Amino acid sequence: MEPYRIAIADDHAMFRSFLKKVLEENKDLAVVAEVSDGLELLKVLQETKPDFVILDISMPNLRGLEALDEIKAIRPATKILLLTMHRDIDFLHQALSAGANGYLLKEEGERELFMAVDLIRNGKPYISPLLSDDLAARWARLRQEEGRASFAEALTLREREVLKLIAEGKSNKEIAQMLFISVHTVERHRAHIMEKLKIKKIADLVRYAILKGYVGGESLSEEKERPIRGQTSTEK
């Protein structure tokens, strides 16, 4: 029987290597792709045709939560496990709502990894044991609340992409080039994001993005208020 094909997307090379080594201890599993961000993953999906994707949330260019929609569009049958350090209920909700089949915390990854892969492979959902019953119950209640204001105000996929790139210090022109849209459209998305989040300063927007896991590596105290290049551009 052909081995079960797995792709790994994580921006830490050493962690990817460790994960591959652990997975391939099981002869029934084969890691067919290793990539460092969501955009790279989308490029290799058709070529490698994985049955299963292990996906980090916080990655450059296109993070895991945004990549979920694209993966499902390209390969609907592919199973997806979010392997992350984030225990925030918002991430759990977003991941499962966007089509993830499981959510595993990195701190217990080696111990629970094969259980997660096995359950998801056999059509069952998986949620990390370290996420308490109370957390899971709160997530379930939130999903059942129709018209909940916080979700009605949720950012769109494109707005989340723009927010991430703004927080990484990209100019409006750079964002436009990366997303194949006009500078005017970038400015419009930014205005909508700030309106929805009720944030008036770019520095506060960056702090929000860091707090919610859109970018990593900087502490909030280190993040200084700085202008975003191309802020006043009206180029189309």
C-alpha positions in Angstrom: 0.0 0.0 0.0 1.2 3.5 -0.8 2.4 5.6 2.2 0.2 8.4 3.5 1.6 11.6 1.9 2.2 14.5 4.3 3.3 18.1 3.6 4.8 20.3 6.4 4.5 24.1 6.4 6.4 25.8 9.2 8.9 28.7 9.1 11.4 27.0 11.4 13.7 24.7 9.4 14.9 22.8 12.5 11.4 22.1 13.6 10.4 20.9 10.1 13.4 18.5 10.1 12.5 17.2 13.6 8.9 16.7 12.6 9.8 14.9 9.4 12.2 12.5 11.3 9.4 11.8 13.9 6.8 11.2 11.2 8.9 8.9 9.1 9.6 6.6 12.0 6.2 5.3 10.9 6.8 3.5 7.6 3.2 4.1 6.6 3.9 7.9 6.5 6.0 9.9 3.9 6.8 13.6 4.1 6.6 14.7 0.4 7.1 18.4 0.9 8.6 20.9 3.4 8.0 24.6 3.0 8.5 27.7 5.1 5.3 29.7 4.4 1.8 29.4 3.1 2.6 30.8 -0.3 5.2 28.1 -0.9 2.8 25.5 0.2 0.2 26.6 -2.3 2.8 26.3 -5.1 3.7 22.7 -4.2 0.2 21.3 -3.5 -0.6 20.3 -7.1 2.9 18.9 -7.7 3.2 16.8 -4.5 -0.5 16.0 -4.0 -0.3 15.4 -0.2 -3.1 13.6 1.6 -2.4 15.5 4.8 -1.0 19.0 5.6 0.6 20.0 8.9 0.3 23.7 9.1 1.7 26.4 11.5 -0.3 29.5 12.2 2.4 32.1 12.3 4.4 32.1 9.1 5.7 34.9 6.8 4.0 35.9 3.5 0.8 33.9 4.1 0.1 32.4 7.5 -1.7 29.2 8.2 -5.2 30.5 8.9 -5.3 32.3 5.6 -3.7 29.4 3.7 -6.5 27.1 4.9 -9.1 28.5 2.5 -6.7 28.3 -0.4 -5.7 24.7 0.4 -9.3 23.6 0.5 -9.9 25.3 -2.8 -6.9 23.6 -4.5 -7.2 20.2 -2.9 -10.6 19.8 -1.1 -10.0 16.2 0.1 -6.7 17.1 1.8 -6.8 16.8 5.6 -5.3 19.7 7.6 -3.8 19.8 11.1 -2.9 23.1 12.7 0.3 22.6 14.8 0.8 25.8 16.8 1.8 27.4 20.0 -1.4 29.5 20.2 -4.0 28.5 22.8 -6.3 31.4 22.2 -9.9 30.3 21.6 -10.1 32.7 18.6 -7.5 30.8 16.8 -9.2 27.5 17.5 -12.5 28.9 16.3 -11.0 30.4 13.1 -9.1 27.2 12.3 -12.0 24.8 12.6 -14.4 27.2 11.0 -12.1 27.6 8.0 -11.9 23.8 7.5 -9.0 22.5 9.6 -9.5 18.9 10.8 -7.5 19.3 13.9 -5.6 21.6 16.3 -2.5 20.5 18.1 -0.3 22.5 20.5 3.4 22.3 19.7 4.3 21.8 23.4 2.7 18.3 23.2 3.3 17.7 19.5 5.6 14.7 19.7 3.4 13.0 22.3 0.2 13.5 20.5 1.2 13.8 16.9 0.5 10.2 15.7 -2.8 10.2 17.5 -3.8 13.4 15.7 -2.7 12.1 12.3 -4.5 8.8 12.9 -7.8 10.3 14.0 -7.9 12.9 11.3 -6.9 10.3 8.6 -9.9 8.2 9.7 -12.3 11.1 9.4 -12.5 12.2 13.0 -11.7 15.7 14.4 -8.8 16.3 16.8 -8.3 18.9 19.4 -5.2 19.1 21.6 -5.8 17.6 25.1 -4.1 20.7 26.7 -7.0 22.7 25.5 -9.3 22.3 28.5 -12.9 21.0 28.3 -14.0 24.5 29.3 -12.1 26.0 26.3 -13.7 23.5 23.9 -17.1 24.2 25.5 -16.7 27.9 25.1 -15.8 27.4 21.4 -18.9 25.3 20.8 -21.1 27.9 22.4 -19.6 30.7 20.3 -20.2 28.8 17.1 -23.9 28.4 18.1 -24.4 32.0 18.7 -26.0 33.4 15.5 -25.3 37.0 14.7 -22.6 37.3 17.4 -21.2 40.9 16.9 -17.6 40.0 17.2 -17.8 37.5 14.3 -20.1 39.7 12.3 -17.3 42.2 12.4 -14.6 39.7 11.5 -12.0 40.6 8.9 -12.3 39.0 5.5 -9.5 36.8 4.2 -8.1 39.6 2.1 -8.2 42.0 5.0 -6.3 39.6 7.2 -3.7 39.2 4.4 -3.3 43.0 4.2 -3.2 43.3 8.0 -0.3 40.8 8.2 1.7 42.6 5.5 1.1 46.0 7.1 2.3 44.6 10.4 5.5 43.3 8.7 6.3 46.9 7.6 5.4 46.5 3.9 4.5 49.6 2.0 1.2 50.0 0.2 3.0 49.5 -3.1 4.7 46.4 -1.9 1.5 44.9 -0.6 -0.2 45.7 -3.9 2.5 44.0 -5.8 2.5 40.9 -3.5 -1.3 40.5 -3.7 -1.8 41.6 -7.3 -4.1 44.5 -6.5 -3.9 48.3 -6.8 -2.5 50.6 -4.2 -5.9 52.2 -4.0 -7.4 48.8 -3.1 -4.8 48.3 -0.4 -5.6 51.7 1.1 -9.3 50.8 1.1 -8.7 47.5 2.8 -6.6 49.2 5.4 -9.3 51.8 6.1 -11.9 49.0 6.5 -9.6 47.0 8.8 -9.0 50.0 11.1 -12.7 50.8 11.1 -13.7 47.3 12.0 -11.1 47.0 14.8 -11.8 50.6 16.0 -8.1 51.4 15.7 -6.9 54.8 14.7 -3.1 54.5 14.6 -0.9 52.3 12.5 1.3 51.5 15.5 -1.8 50.3 17.4 -2.7 48.2 14.4 0.7 46.6 14.3 0.5 45.9 18.1 -2.9 44.2 17.5 -1.5 42.1 14.7 1.5 40.9 16.9 -0.8 40.2 19.8 -3.1 38.1 17.6 -0.2 36.1 16.1 -0.1 37.6 12.6 3.6 38.3 13.0 6.3 37.1 15.5 9.7 38.0 16.8 9.0 41.4 18.2 7.6 42.2 21.7 4.9 44.9 22.0 7.3 47.1 24.0 9.8 47.0 21.1 7.3 47.9 18.5 7.5 51.7 18.0 5.1 54.0 16.3 6.3 54.4 12.8 4.8 55.5 9.5 4.0 52.9 6.9 5.7 53.7 3.7 3.3 54.7 0.8 0.6 55.6 3.3 -0.8 58.5 1.3 -0.4 56.9 -2.1 -3.3 57.0 -4.5 -1.7 55.0 -7.2 -3.9 52.5 -9.0 
